[in-house]
């Protein structure tokens, strides 16, 4: 049974293929183990797959990666919004000075002075 058998319906094929390649590399590495290490390793891997622990670990890994990507996008969006606000404020300040009026500005509109 492929490693991604249980989670394949929930993943894009471009993610399933690399997982299967890594699993294949791990199997090739397993074959290189000395014989006395193979049996305990095989028993552990069988338990991990049958109990769902290995699948759960993969799901947790994908969840952490997804959260990291989403938080990075959110951070970039906030940085972009702050930069836009900063540019708007600078344009307003420069516009107020360039106009020569020297009057107060609230929300982009001149405020009447009281004397």
DSSP file (Angstrom, degrees, kcal/mol; ACC not computed):
  #  RESIDUE AA STRUCTURE BP1 BP2  ACC     N-H-->O    O-->H-N    N-H-->O    O-->H-N    TCO  KAPPA ALPHA  PHI   PSI    X-CA   Y-CA   Z-CA
    1    1 A X              0   0    0      0, 0.0     4,-0.0     0, 0.0     0, 0.0   0.000 360.0 360.0 360.0 131.9    0.0    0.0    0.0
    2    2 A X    >   -     0   0    0      1,-0.1     3,-1.6     2,-0.1     4,-0.2  -0.274 360.0-118.6 -64.2 152.4    1.4    3.4   -0.9
    3    3 A X  T 3  S+     0   0    0      1,-0.3     3,-0.4     2,-0.1     4,-0.2   0.867 114.0  47.9 -58.2 -38.6    2.4    5.8    1.9
    4    4 A X  T 3> S+     0   0    0      1,-0.2     4,-2.5     2,-0.1    -1,-0.3   0.213  75.9 115.5 -91.1  15.9   -0.1    8.4    0.8
    5    5 A X  T <4 S+     0   0    0     -3,-1.6     4,-0.4     1,-0.2    -1,-0.2   0.894  81.8  38.0 -53.4 -46.3   -3.0    5.9    0.3
    6    6 A X  T  4 S+     0   0    0     -3,-0.4    -1,-0.2    -4,-0.2     3,-0.2   0.821 125.2  36.5 -78.4 -31.0   -5.2    7.5    3.1
    7    7 A X  T >> S+     0   0    0     -4,-0.2     3,-1.7     1,-0.2     4,-0.6   0.569  88.4  93.8-101.5  -8.2   -4.3   11.1    2.4
    8    8 A X  G >< S+     0   0    0     -4,-2.5     3,-1.1     1,-0.3    -1,-0.2   0.846  80.4  58.9 -54.7 -38.6   -4.1   11.1   -1.4
    9    9 A X  G 34 S+     0   0    0     -4,-0.4    -1,-0.3     1,-0.2    -2,-0.1   0.754 109.6  45.5 -64.0 -19.5   -7.8   12.2   -1.9
   10   10 A X  G <4 S+     0   0    0     -3,-1.7     2,-0.3    -4,-0.1    -1,-0.2   0.493 105.8  71.0-100.7  -4.9   -7.1   15.3    0.1
   11   11 A X  S << S-     0   0    0     -3,-1.1     2,-0.2    -4,-0.6     5,-0.0  -0.822  83.5-109.7-115.8 152.4   -3.8   16.3   -1.5
   12   12 A X    >>  -     0   0    0     -2,-0.3     3,-2.2     1,-0.1     4,-1.6  -0.518  33.5-117.6 -72.1 144.2   -2.9   17.7   -4.9
   13   13 A X  H 3> S+     0   0    0      1,-0.3     4,-2.2     2,-0.2     5,-0.2   0.792 113.4  65.1 -56.6 -28.3   -1.0   15.2   -7.1
   14   14 A X  H 3> S+     0   0    0      1,-0.2     4,-0.6     2,-0.2    -1,-0.3   0.726 107.6  42.2 -68.8 -18.1    2.0   17.5   -7.2
   15   15 A X  H <> S+     0   0    0     -3,-2.2     4,-1.5     2,-0.1    -2,-0.2   0.789 110.4  55.4 -91.0 -34.4    2.3   16.9   -3.4
   16   16 A X  H  X S+     0   0    0     -4,-1.6     4,-2.4     1,-0.2     5,-0.2   0.910 102.7  56.4 -65.9 -42.6    1.6   13.2   -3.5
   17   17 A X  H  X S+     0   0    0     -4,-2.2     4,-2.2     1,-0.2    -1,-0.2   0.922 107.0  46.4 -60.1 -48.1    4.4   12.4   -6.0
   18   18 A X  H  X S+     0   0    0     -4,-0.6     4,-2.4     1,-0.2    -1,-0.2   0.882 111.2  53.6 -63.1 -34.7    7.3   13.9   -3.9
   19   19 A X  H  X S+     0   0    0     -4,-1.5     4,-2.4     1,-0.2    -1,-0.2   0.935 109.7  47.5 -63.1 -44.2    6.0   12.1   -0.8
   20   20 A X  H  X S+     0   0    0     -4,-2.4     4,-2.3     1,-0.2    -1,-0.2   0.871 110.2  52.9 -65.1 -36.0    6.1    8.8   -2.7
   21   21 A X  H  X S+     0   0    0     -4,-2.2     4,-2.2     2,-0.2    -1,-0.2   0.917 110.1  47.4 -65.1 -42.0    9.6    9.6   -4.0
   22   22 A X  H  X S+     0   0    0     -4,-2.4     4,-2.4     2,-0.2    -2,-0.2   0.904 111.0  51.8 -64.7 -41.0   10.8   10.3   -0.5
   23   23 A X  H  X S+     0   0    0     -4,-2.4     4,-2.2     1,-0.2    -2,-0.2   0.901 109.0  50.8 -62.2 -39.8    9.2    7.1    0.7
   24   24 A X  H  X S+     0   0    0     -4,-2.3     4,-2.2     2,-0.2    -2,-0.2   0.901 109.5  49.9 -63.9 -40.7   10.9    5.2   -2.1
   25   25 A X  H  X S+     0   0    0     -4,-2.2     4,-2.2     1,-0.2    -2,-0.2   0.888 109.7  51.8 -64.2 -38.5   14.3    6.7   -1.0
   26   26 A X  H  X S+     0   0    0     -4,-2.4     4,-2.3     2,-0.2    -2,-0.2   0.893 108.5  51.1 -65.3 -38.7   13.6    5.7    2.6
   27   27 A X  H  X S+     0   0    0     -4,-2.2     4,-1.9     2,-0.2    -2,-0.2   0.897 109.0  50.4 -65.6 -39.1   12.9    2.1    1.4
   28   28 A X  H  X S+     0   0    0     -4,-2.2     4,-0.7     1,-0.2    -1,-0.2   0.899 111.1  49.2 -64.8 -38.5   16.1    2.0   -0.5
   29   29 A X  H >< S+     0   0    0     -4,-2.2     3,-0.6     1,-0.2     4,-0.4   0.868 107.0  56.1 -65.1 -36.8   17.9    3.2    2.6
   30   30 A X  H >< S+     0   0    0     -4,-2.3     3,-1.5     1,-0.2    -1,-0.2   0.894 101.5  56.6 -61.5 -40.3   16.2    0.6    4.7
   31   31 A X  H 3< S+     0   0    0     -4,-1.9    -1,-0.2     1,-0.3    -2,-0.2   0.740 102.3  56.9 -65.4 -21.6   17.5   -2.1    2.3
   32   32 A X  T << S+     0   0    0     -4,-0.7    -1,-0.3    -3,-0.6    -2,-0.2   0.579  84.4 107.6 -85.0 -10.0   21.0   -0.9    3.1
   33   33 A X  S <  S-     0   0    0     -3,-1.5     5,-0.1    -4,-0.4    -3,-0.0  -0.325  83.3 -98.4 -66.0 148.8   20.6   -1.4    6.9
   34   34 A X    >>  -     0   0    0      1,-0.1     3,-1.5     3,-0.0     4,-1.1  -0.352  36.9-110.9 -62.1 152.3   22.4   -4.3    8.5
   35   35 A X  H 3> S+     0   0    0      1,-0.3     4,-1.0     2,-0.2     3,-0.4   0.844 115.2  59.2 -57.6 -38.2   20.2   -7.4    9.0
   36   36 A X  H 34 S+     0   0    0      1,-0.2     4,-0.5     2,-0.2    -1,-0.3   0.733 109.7  44.5 -67.8 -19.2   20.1   -7.1   12.8
   37   37 A X  H <> S+     0   0    0     -3,-1.5     4,-1.8     2,-0.1    -1,-0.2   0.660  99.3  72.1 -93.6 -18.9   18.6   -3.6   12.5
   38   38 A X  H  X S+     0   0    0     -4,-1.1     4,-3.2    -3,-0.4     5,-0.2   0.920  92.4  52.4 -65.8 -45.1   16.0   -4.4    9.8
   39   39 A X  H  X S+     0   0    0     -4,-1.0     4,-2.4     2,-0.2     5,-0.2   0.938 113.1  41.9 -62.9 -49.4   13.6   -6.5   11.9
   40   40 A X  H  > S+     0   0    0     -4,-0.5     4,-2.2     2,-0.2    -1,-0.2   0.902 117.3  49.5 -63.4 -37.0   13.1   -3.8   14.7
   41   41 A X  H  X S+     0   0    0     -4,-1.8     4,-2.6     2,-0.2    -2,-0.2   0.924 111.6  48.3 -65.4 -43.3   12.9   -1.1   12.1
   42   42 A X  H  X S+     0   0    0     -4,-3.2     4,-2.7     1,-0.2     5,-0.2   0.903 110.5  51.0 -64.0 -41.5   10.4   -3.0   10.1
   43   43 A X  H  X S+     0   0    0     -4,-2.4     4,-2.2    -5,-0.2    -1,-0.2   0.909 111.8  47.8 -62.2 -41.9    8.3   -3.7   13.1
   44   44 A X  H  X S+     0   0    0     -4,-2.2     4,-2.7     2,-0.2    -2,-0.2   0.932 113.1  47.2 -65.0 -46.0    8.3    0.0   14.1
   45   45 A X  H  X S+     0   0    0     -4,-2.6     4,-2.5     2,-0.2     5,-0.2   0.899 110.9  51.8 -64.3 -40.5    7.4    1.1   10.5
   46   46 A X  H  X S+     0   0    0     -4,-2.7     4,-2.9     1,-0.2     5,-0.3   0.937 112.1  46.4 -59.6 -45.6    4.6   -1.5   10.3
   47   47 A X  H  X S+     0   0    0     -4,-2.2     4,-2.7    -5,-0.2     6,-0.4   0.926 111.6  52.0 -61.3 -44.2    3.2   -0.2   13.6
   48   48 A X  H  X>S+     0   0    0     -4,-2.7     6,-2.3     1,-0.2     5,-0.6   0.886 115.6  40.3 -62.0 -39.9    3.5    3.4   12.5
   49   49 A X  H ><5S+     0   0    0     -4,-2.5     3,-0.5     4,-0.2    -2,-0.2   0.938 117.6  46.4 -74.3 -47.1    1.6    2.7    9.2
   50   50 A X  H 3<5S+     0   0    0     -4,-2.9    -2,-0.2     1,-0.2    -3,-0.2   0.859 114.4  47.2 -66.2 -36.0   -1.0    0.4   10.7
   51   51 A X  H 3<5S-     0   0    0     -4,-2.7    -1,-0.2    -5,-0.3    -2,-0.2   0.657 110.4-120.8 -79.8 -14.1   -1.8    2.6   13.6
   52   52 A X  T <X5S+     0   0    0     -4,-0.6     4,-2.7    -3,-0.5     5,-0.2   0.466  78.2 123.7  88.5   0.6   -2.0    5.7   11.4
   53   53 A X  H  ><S+     0   0    0     -5,-0.6     4,-2.3    -6,-0.4    -4,-0.2   0.893  73.7  49.0 -63.5 -39.5    0.8    7.4   13.3
   54   54 A X  H  > S+     0   0    0     -6,-2.3     4,-1.9     2,-0.2    -1,-0.2   0.916 112.9  47.1 -66.5 -42.1    2.9    7.9   10.2
   55   55 A X  H  > S+     0   0    0     -7,-0.5     4,-2.4     1,-0.2    -2,-0.2   0.901 111.4  51.6 -65.3 -40.4   -0.1    9.4    8.3
   56   56 A X  H  X S+     0   0    0     -4,-2.7     4,-2.7     1,-0.2    -2,-0.2   0.899 107.8  52.6 -63.1 -39.6   -0.9   11.6   11.3
   57   57 A X  H  X S+     0   0    0     -4,-2.3     4,-2.4     2,-0.2    -1,-0.2   0.896 109.7  48.8 -63.2 -39.8    2.7   12.9   11.3
   58   58 A X  H  X S+     0   0    0     -4,-1.9     4,-2.6     2,-0.2    -2,-0.2   0.911 111.4  49.4 -65.7 -42.2    2.5   13.7    7.6
   59   59 A X  H  X S+     0   0    0     -4,-2.4     4,-2.4     2,-0.2    -2,-0.2   0.917 111.3  49.0 -63.3 -43.1   -0.8   15.6    8.2
   60   60 A X  H  X S+     0   0    0     -4,-2.7     4,-2.6     2,-0.2    -2,-0.2   0.917 110.4  51.7 -62.1 -42.8    0.7   17.5   11.1
   61   61 A X  H  X S+     0   0    0     -4,-2.4     4,-2.3     1,-0.2    -2,-0.2   0.934 111.3  46.5 -60.0 -46.7    3.7   18.4    8.9
   62   62 A X  H  X S+     0   0    0     -4,-2.6     4,-2.7     1,-0.2    -1,-0.2   0.878 111.0  53.0 -64.0 -36.8    1.5   19.7    6.1
   63   63 A X  H  X S+     0   0    0     -4,-2.4     4,-2.7     2,-0.2    -2,-0.2   0.920 109.5  48.0 -63.6 -43.7   -0.6   21.6    8.6
   64   64 A X  H  X S+     0   0    0     -4,-2.6     4,-2.3     2,-0.2    -2,-0.2   0.915 113.0  48.4 -63.7 -42.6    2.5   23.3   10.0
   65   65 A X  H  X S+     0   0    0     -4,-2.3     4,-2.4     2,-0.2    -2,-0.2   0.929 112.3  48.9 -63.1 -44.8    3.7   24.2    6.5
   66   66 A X  H  X S+     0   0    0     -4,-2.7     4,-2.7     1,-0.2    -2,-0.2   0.923 111.7  48.5 -61.6 -45.5    0.3   25.5    5.5
   67   67 A X  H  X S+     0   0    0     -4,-2.7     4,-2.8     1,-0.2     5,-0.2   0.902 110.8  51.6 -61.8 -40.5    0.1   27.7    8.6
   68   68 A X  H  X S+     0   0    0     -4,-2.3     4,-2.1    -5,-0.2    -2,-0.2   0.923 111.5  46.7 -62.1 -44.5    3.6   29.0    8.0
   69   69 A X  H  X S+     0   0    0     -4,-2.4     4,-2.3     2,-0.2    -2,-0.2   0.926 114.0  47.7 -63.9 -44.8    2.7   29.9    4.4
   70   70 A X  H  X S+     0   0    0     -4,-2.7     4,-2.4     1,-0.2    -2,-0.2   0.905 112.0  48.9 -64.9 -41.9   -0.6   31.6    5.5
   71   71 A X  H  X S+     0   0    0     -4,-2.8     4,-2.3     2,-0.2    -1,-0.2   0.874 110.6  51.6 -66.2 -35.9    1.1   33.6    8.3
   72   72 A X  H  X S+     0   0    0     -4,-2.1     4,-2.5    -5,-0.2    -2,-0.2   0.918 110.5  48.3 -65.4 -43.4    3.8   34.7    5.9
   73   73 A X  H  X S+     0   0    0     -4,-2.3     4,-2.6     2,-0.2    -2,-0.2   0.915 111.5  50.2 -62.0 -42.4    1.2   35.9    3.4
   74   74 A X  H  X S+     0   0    0     -4,-2.4     4,-2.4     1,-0.2    -2,-0.2   0.918 111.0  49.0 -62.4 -42.8   -0.7   37.7    6.1
   75   75 A X  H  X S+     0   0    0     -4,-2.3     4,-2.5     1,-0.2    -1,-0.2   0.913 111.7  48.7 -63.0 -43.3    2.5   39.4    7.3
   76   76 A X  H  X S+     0   0    0     -4,-2.5     4,-2.4     2,-0.2    -2,-0.2   0.895 110.7  51.3 -64.4 -39.5    3.4   40.5    3.8
   77   77 A X  H  X S+     0   0    0     -4,-2.6     4,-2.5     2,-0.2    -2,-0.2   0.916 111.3  47.5 -64.4 -42.7   -0.1   41.9    3.3
   78   78 A X  H  X S+     0   0    0     -4,-2.4     4,-2.6     2,-0.2    -2,-0.2   0.913 111.2  50.8 -64.8 -42.0    0.1   43.9    6.5
   79   79 A X  H  X S+     0   0    0     -4,-2.5     4,-2.2     1,-0.2    -1,-0.2   0.915 111.2  49.1 -60.2 -41.8    3.5   45.2    5.5
   80   80 A X  H  X S+     0   0    0     -4,-2.4     4,-2.3     2,-0.2    -2,-0.2   0.910 110.8  49.8 -64.4 -42.7    2.2   46.2    2.1
   81   81 A X  H  X S+     0   0    0     -4,-2.5     4,-2.4     1,-0.2    -2,-0.2   0.904 110.6  50.0 -63.4 -40.9   -0.8   48.0    3.8
   82   82 A X  H  X S+     0   0    0     -4,-2.6     4,-2.4     1,-0.2    -1,-0.2   0.900 109.9  50.7 -64.3 -39.7    1.5   49.9    6.2
   83   83 A X  H  X S+     0   0    0     -4,-2.2     4,-2.3     2,-0.2    -2,-0.2   0.903 110.0  50.1 -63.8 -40.5    3.7   51.0    3.3
   84   84 A X  H  X S+     0   0    0     -4,-2.3     4,-2.4     2,-0.2    -2,-0.2   0.914 111.3  48.3 -64.0 -43.0    0.6   52.2    1.4
   85   85 A X  H  X S+     0   0    0     -4,-2.4     4,-2.6     1,-0.2     5,-0.2   0.914 110.7  51.5 -62.7 -42.2   -0.6   54.2    4.4
   86   86 A X  H  X S+     0   0    0     -4,-2.4     4,-2.3     1,-0.2    -2,-0.2   0.912 110.4  48.5 -61.7 -42.8    2.8   55.7    4.9
   87   87 A X  H  X S+     0   0    0     -4,-2.3     4,-2.4     2,-0.2    -1,-0.2   0.898 111.0  50.9 -64.5 -40.8    2.9   56.8    1.2
   88   88 A X  H  X S+     0   0    0     -4,-2.4     4,-2.5     2,-0.2    -2,-0.2   0.926 110.8  48.1 -62.4 -44.6   -0.5   58.3    1.5
   89   89 A X  H  X S+     0   0    0     -4,-2.6     4,-2.6     1,-0.2    -2,-0.2   0.918 112.0  49.3 -63.7 -42.9    0.4   60.3    4.6
   90   90 A X  H  X S+     0   0    0     -4,-2.3     4,-2.6     1,-0.2    -1,-0.2   0.901 111.0  50.0 -63.1 -40.4    3.6   61.5    3.0
   91   91 A X  H  X S+     0   0    0     -4,-2.4     4,-2.7     2,-0.2    -2,-0.2   0.904 111.6  49.1 -63.8 -40.3    1.7   62.6   -0.2
   92   92 A X  H  X S+     0   0    0     -4,-2.5     4,-2.2     2,-0.2    -2,-0.2   0.913 112.2  47.6 -65.7 -41.7   -0.9   64.4    2.0
   93   93 A X  H  X S+     0   0    0     -4,-2.6     4,-1.7     2,-0.2    -2,-0.2   0.930 114.9  45.1 -65.3 -43.6    1.9   66.2    3.9
   94   94 A X  H  X S+     0   0    0     -4,-2.6     4,-2.6     1,-0.2    -2,-0.2   0.887 112.2  52.7 -66.1 -38.4    3.7   67.2    0.8
   95   95 A X  H  X S+     0   0    0     -4,-2.7     4,-1.8     1,-0.2    -1,-0.2   0.870 108.0  51.1 -64.9 -37.7    0.4   68.3   -0.9
   96   96 A X  H  < S+     0   0    0     -4,-2.2     6,-0.9     2,-0.2     4,-0.5   0.880 114.5  42.8 -67.5 -38.6   -0.4   70.5    2.1
   97   97 A X  H >< S+     0   0    0     -4,-1.7     3,-0.8     1,-0.2    -2,-0.2   0.887 113.7  51.0 -73.2 -40.2    3.0   72.2    2.0
   98   98 A X  H 3< S+     0   0    0     -4,-2.6    -2,-0.2     1,-0.2    -1,-0.2   0.827 101.5  62.3 -69.0 -30.9    3.0   72.5   -1.8
   99   99 A X  T 3< S-     0   0    0     -4,-1.8    -1,-0.2    -5,-0.2    -2,-0.2   0.727  95.7-142.2 -68.3 -21.2   -0.4   74.1   -1.8
  100  100 A X  S <  S+     0   0    0     -3,-0.8    -1,-0.1    -4,-0.5    -3,-0.1   0.341  72.7 109.1  78.7  -9.2    1.0   77.0    0.2
  101  101 A X        -     0   0    0     -5,-0.3    -4,-0.1     1,-0.1     3,-0.1   0.878  59.6-160.7 -69.0 -36.8   -2.2   77.2    2.2
  102  102 A X        +     0   0    0     -6,-0.9    -1,-0.1     1,-0.2    -5,-0.1   0.594  39.9 141.9  68.0   9.1   -0.6   75.9    5.3
  103  103 A X        -     0   0    0     -7,-0.2    -1,-0.2     1,-0.1     2,-0.1  -0.307  59.0 -89.5 -80.7 166.5   -4.0   75.1    6.7
  104  104 A X        -     0   0    0      7,-0.4     7,-2.6    -3,-0.1     2,-0.4  -0.438  37.9-152.3 -74.3 148.4   -4.9   72.0    8.7
  105  105 A X  E     -A  110   0A   0      5,-0.2     2,-0.5    -2,-0.1     5,-0.2  -0.988  10.9-173.4-126.6 129.7   -6.0   68.9    6.9
  106  106 A X  E >  S-A  109   0A   0      3,-2.9     3,-1.9    -2,-0.4    -2,-0.0  -0.978  76.2 -18.5-124.2 120.2   -8.4   66.3    8.2
  107  107 A X  T 3  S-     0   0    0     -2,-0.5    -1,-0.1     1,-0.3     3,-0.1   0.859 127.4 -53.2  54.6  39.2   -9.0   63.1    6.2
  108  108 A X  T 3  S+     0   0    0      1,-0.2     2,-0.4     0, 0.0    -1,-0.3   0.408 119.6 102.6  83.0  -3.0   -7.7   64.8    3.1
  109  109 A X  E <  S-A  106   0A   0     -3,-1.9    -3,-2.9     1,-0.0    -1,-0.2  -0.923  77.4-108.5-116.3 140.5  -10.0   67.8    3.3
  110  110 A X  E     -A  105   0A   0     -2,-0.4     2,-0.4    -5,-0.2    -5,-0.2  -0.343  29.3-136.8 -64.5 143.5   -9.0   71.3    4.5
  111  111 A X        -     0   0    0     -7,-2.6    -7,-0.4    -2,-0.0     2,-0.1  -0.871  21.3-114.0-104.0 134.0  -10.3   72.3    7.9
  112  112 A X        -     0   0    0     -2,-0.4     2,-0.3    -9,-0.1    -1,-0.0  -0.421  29.8-129.1 -67.8 136.9  -11.7   75.8    8.4
  113  113 A X        -     0   0    0     -2,-0.1     2,-0.5     2,-0.0    -1,-0.1  -0.664  14.3-145.0 -87.6 141.5   -9.6   77.9   10.8
  114  114 A X              0   0    0     -2,-0.3    -1,-0.0     1,-0.1     0, 0.0  -0.898 360.0 360.0-106.9 136.3  -11.3   79.8   13.6
  115  115 A X              0   0    0     -2,-0.5    -1,-0.1     0, 0.0    -2,-0.0   0.392 360.0 360.0-117.8 360.0  -10.1   83.2   14.6
